[in-house]
Amino acid sequence: MTDAEGSLLSARQIRRVGFVSPAWPPGSLSNGIVTYVANIRLGLTALGVGSGVVANQIALPSHSTEESDVVDASHCHPPLRLRLLWKAGERLGGMSTLDRRLGAAVGAALRISHARAPLDLFEMEESFGGARFAKGAILRPMIVRLHGPWCLVSPALGRPDDPRTFQRRVESEGRAILAADAVSSPSRHALQQVRAHYGFPLAQAEVIPNPIAIQPESLRWRYEESDKKTVLFVGRFDRLKGADVVLGAFARLVREIPDARLVFVGPDRGLSDDAGKTWSFDEYTRAHLSGEVVSRITMLGERPSSEIAELRRRSFVTIIASRFETFSMTAVEALSYGCPLVAPSAAAIVEIVEHGRNGLLFGSADVEDAARQLVRLFREPELAQNLAAAGAEDATRRFAPEVVARQMLSFYERVRARWFTGRRTD
């Protein structure tokens, strides 16, 4: 092997990866990015690759001193003079200071993490565009992962921002995506939509799914142990997650299965309807559902992951109804528990759920169709069991942390090799 070949081989060996997470530790905040970071780290660790976390928020104060590979970015404030300059620019009609503050804090935290143990590259989300200002904090490649581009998420929420605010955030995120050395997306749909919205070719982009912790068979859903009358929904009460579709479908289910019950797990963020009115959970159910249907709904609010796991095993069927998902961790989590699943044929969900094989699909936001699929499972328990078994198998085969980490590591190695080659030719 020549010295040049040895140098290139060394450049391609990924030893430690940096991840930027909205919060830490896992389980302290219900957030898909936190879950993703925790699971991909598990997979990389199994492959002998180290990692560090830069957290924008340490949810448990004592935790910041418990892991030497975690850096709290909220303590890394940019100099006062810069903050004043940014604020003045914002008042004059420039970009918001949020993306600059986020990027500067993450950049400072990355330098700390890199000093503790060298990083070979780092990865962060596109949100608010802070990645553009974090790039260059350490002399390593930056990957932007498409977790929830605002150009796609905001319209699905049904609560459009002030046009100027919306445009600022979308433009800032676009600059961050364009500044990345490479882009990864958890779904083909999200990547295609981002390319179409911005007109970016994103030639260095790849689709790699989010990983999910795989449950041992002893902890999975079993038909004989489930409550044959309970439907479970895990998600926010808002328009994006389709809470109105879930409630409407359940009301129709009760006509066919009068003793059915719905367990609703998630925070009440308010649901905006087509007329622009925002409803709380209690307001919405009282106004749109009969008293008999409301009496069969249990709203639990946010619950720890351990309790949600038990609810998954205990319930007969899980429903999701999102109008848009970049991926859908909720769908994959249901599969990992081997739960019978009813889901919308929306966005990236069709890349996870195949109708009639590992779940049942209904037309996006189609309340009647959602109810039909629920009734079908209640009346065909053998189908429910077959779907559950196929879902658990798919989760293990496609989304296990080590499976996804192998794909991601191969991607990282290609990104870093191109980055080194580009630096040598500059």
ABEGO torsion letter per residue (X at the ends): XBAAAAAAAAAABBABBBBBBABOBBGABBBAAAAAAAAAAAAAAAAGBBBBBBBABBABAAAAAABAABBBAAABBBBAAAAAAAAAAAAAGBBBAAAAAAAAAAAAAAAAAAAABBBABBBBBABGGAAAAABGABBBBBBBBBABBAAAAAAAAGBBBBAAAAAAAAAAAAAAAAABABBBBABAAAAAAAAAAAGBAGAABBBBBBBBBBBBAAABBBAAABBAABBBBBEBBBAAAGAAAAAAAAAAAAAABAABBBBBBEBBAEBBBAAGBBBBAAAAAAAABBAAAAAABBBAEBBBAAAAAAAAAABABBBBABABBAAGAAAAAAAAAGBBBBBBBBEAAAAABBBGAAEBBBBBGBAAAAAAAAAAAAABAAAAAAAAAAAAAAAAAAABAAAAAAAAAAAAAAAAAAAAAAAAAX
